[in-house]
Amino acid sequence: MTGENDYGIKQDAEHKYWYNMKTGQVEQGFLSPAPDRVGPFDTRVEAEHALEKLRENSAKWAEEDAEEGR
């Protein structure tokens, strides 16, 4: 599957990596149900560090919300 989805995100499921939150494993392509995975990531290494990236993003967004008084 290659192309863009309805949101303009480029899709190339055969070459993207996903982190499976249920198993803790990295997968290439759409192997598991969407609610179980996060991504996509361009490399396996990026997907292996998905939890770290999620924590960083959450902290950054919480800080931005605090600054904006939300």
Secondary structure, 3 states (H helix, E strand, C coil): CEEECCCCCEEECCCCEEEECCCCCEEECCCCCHHHEEEEECCHHHHHCHHHHHHHHHHHHHHHHHHCCC
